[in-house]
Amino acid sequence: MPARGASGAMTLITEYDVVGSPMRVLRLESATDGRAVLLLEVDERRPGIHREVRYEITPSELIAAIRANGAALPGKPYNDRFISEPR
């Protein structure tokens, strides 16, 4: 089965100051080539200091981390046919 790269972005956390300006933002987005997922942290909580940190992980490493540290949600049992046979 062919696989495609990641696309899109999502804001996870935004902290605002009293005036309403963002002081700290955490975002997940795809790398420009679509082969990695980036966690971007922009921190401006200290006056005059702009700090930006990028963390990069492959989609397969992210999936493995979620499976290792997450919990399966209760619901319908997993059905392999549902995923592999589109209607």
Order of alpha helices (4+ residues) and beta strands (2+ residues): beta-beta-beta-beta-alpha-alpha
